[in-house]
Amino acid sequence: MGLIQALIEEAGMSTVSISMLKEITKKVKVPRVLYVPYALGYPLGKPYQVDLQEKILLQALKLLELPRPAQGFIEKEFEPLLS
């Protein structure tokens, strides 16, 4: 995903990832990432947890407001108590 995101960013559009695997995501070097503590295949939590899913998506979308750093990337841990 990092290569595709890099191309999209070069075209002038911001991107963000939601990841469960911090070690792998760091190697891929995506521009912006929200880490979530859920099982593989469930980046937004279990099905039908609409409130939780909304919180995850809103926090990920907030990262799009931040400019891409010249070097490195923006990392953030999901905070379940934030809305």
VMD Tcl script that draws the C-alpha trace (Angstrom):
set ca {
  {0.00 0.00 0.00}
  {2.87 2.38 0.70}
  {3.92 2.55 -2.95}
  {0.41 3.35 -4.12}
  {0.03 5.96 -1.39}
  {3.33 7.57 -2.39}
  {2.11 7.93 -5.99}
  {-1.21 9.38 -4.87}
  {0.57 11.84 -2.57}
  {2.90 12.88 -5.41}
  {-0.21 13.67 -7.46}
  {-1.28 16.10 -4.72}
  {-3.86 14.05 -2.82}
  {-3.43 13.20 0.86}
  {-3.70 9.60 2.07}
  {-4.04 7.82 5.40}
  {-3.78 4.17 6.47}
  {-5.41 2.27 9.28}
  {-3.06 -0.46 10.47}
  {-2.92 -3.27 13.00}
  {0.73 -4.16 12.28}
  {2.99 -1.35 13.44}
  {6.28 -3.09 12.56}
  {5.29 -3.79 8.96}
  {3.68 -0.39 8.45}
  {6.86 1.35 9.61}
  {8.86 -0.56 6.98}
  {6.44 0.45 4.22}
  {6.63 4.11 5.32}
  {3.11 5.28 4.55}
  {2.68 9.08 4.91}
  {0.02 8.98 7.65}
  {-1.14 6.04 9.75}
  {-3.58 5.37 12.57}
  {-2.70 2.23 14.54}
  {-5.59 0.23 15.94}
  {-5.39 -2.60 18.52}
  {-7.67 -5.05 16.71}
  {-7.24 -8.45 15.07}
  {-6.20 -8.83 11.46}
  {-9.15 -8.44 9.17}
  {-10.96 -6.17 11.63}
  {-9.30 -2.74 11.36}
  {-12.56 -1.08 12.41}
  {-13.34 -3.53 15.22}
  {-16.02 -6.19 15.18}
  {-19.06 -5.93 12.91}
  {-21.96 -3.73 14.02}
  {-19.89 -1.64 16.45}
  {-20.98 1.51 14.67}
  {-19.89 3.96 17.37}
  {-16.40 2.46 17.51}
  {-16.11 2.35 13.72}
  {-17.13 5.99 13.47}
  {-14.49 7.00 16.04}
  {-11.76 5.13 14.16}
  {-12.71 6.69 10.82}
  {-12.95 10.20 12.27}
  {-9.52 9.91 13.89}
  {-8.03 8.61 10.65}
  {-9.63 11.41 8.63}
  {-8.27 14.00 11.09}
  {-4.77 12.90 10.10}
  {-5.51 14.12 6.57}
  {-5.56 17.67 7.94}
  {-1.86 17.40 8.76}
  {0.68 18.17 6.03}
  {2.94 15.34 4.95}
  {6.31 15.70 6.66}
  {9.34 16.22 4.42}
  {10.90 13.13 5.97}
  {9.33 10.31 7.90}
  {5.63 9.94 8.46}
  {2.82 10.80 10.87}
  {1.89 8.03 13.35}
  {-0.96 8.03 15.83}
  {-2.41 5.41 18.15}
  {-6.20 5.08 18.15}
  {-7.73 6.64 21.27}
  {-11.09 4.96 21.98}
  {-12.27 7.68 24.36}
  {-11.92 10.48 21.80}
  {-14.78 11.25 19.48}
}
mol new
graphics top color blue
foreach p $ca { graphics top sphere $p radius 0.5 }
foreach p [lrange $ca 0 end-1] q [lrange $ca 1 end] { graphics top cylinder $p $q radius 0.2 }
display resetview
